[in-house]
Amino acid sequence: MVETAPPIDVLLREMTPDDLVAAHGLSREVSWPHRLEDWQFVHRLGHGMVAEIGGTVAGTAMWWPFGERAATLGMVVVAAERQGLGIGRKLMEAVLGATGDRAVTLNATEAGRPLYERLGFREIGTVRQHQGTAFSVPLAPLESGERIRPIGRADETALAALDLEATGRPRTALLSALLGVADGIALDRNGETVGFALFRRFGRGYVIGPVVAENAEGAKALISHWVGAHAGMFLRIDVPGDSGLSGWLNDLGLTGVDPVATMARGTPPLRGTTVGTFAAVNQALG
């Protein structure tokens, strides 16, 4: 007689701050670079679900609303010894149910992509992660009338307007939170803010993002400022596959690793045409 394993009782519930130490442990198991502080930051901005087995957190998934029309989804991780039991799908279905009628985007590894496709996601782009240490960084040239300057809280409205144009998503609360933990610079042209880039602690070192600019040359001017100011430090930046920046970043010493597919369920909000996003906040938040 063949014995079968008893069914496993999986409890799905909302994520609380008390779950973040366990969630951080799961991410370390799969070699994610996130610190506990990185988990705490994204949790304050969004919503999460955990899968609990026998009182132990065995999986997580999170989502972040941007208005009534859009959301991003991420931080999906299942304990190695619990994979293959359908926990990831249960978490995804629960989170997607909470997003309502919003169009949802996520960044998918090859391992996760089949599940997302079964749940109705389709590829709409790619993200290329670049990381490493640069030691000699030439400053990108600026156009006449342009300068790089520090930003402060007084710039928050202008930055939110640029970000909305670039992403189509109202992310004022996200930007306000980022300005509480990040340093920022603006690309100023004759007194008008035409781009910006933020810089903060993340994972193994520091991350550059978001970066919003009119074109790749403006983005290079912003990025090279941060890379040059932190020569010898471990840096990361996540850029769209069509940004035109990957070759340049490789030359700086920030090597491309682990490209992922950007996927959407539903129709994402239309982006503007005057500025674009040249680096993400991170792969979960977009």
Secondary structure, DSSP 8 states (H G I E B T S, - for coil): ----------EEEE--GGGHHHHHHHHHHTT----HHHHHHHHHHSEEEEEEETTEEEEEEEEEEETTTEEEEEEEEE-GGGTTSSHHHHHHHHHHHHHTT-EEEEEE-TTTHHHHHHTT-EEEEEEEEEEEE-S--------TTEEEEE--GGGHHHHHHHHHHHHSS--HHHHHHHHTT-EEEEEEETTEEEEEEEEEEETTEEEEEEEEESSHHHHHHHHHHHHHHTTTSEEEEEEETTSS-HHHHHHHTEEEEEEEEEEEES------SS-EEEE-S-TTT-
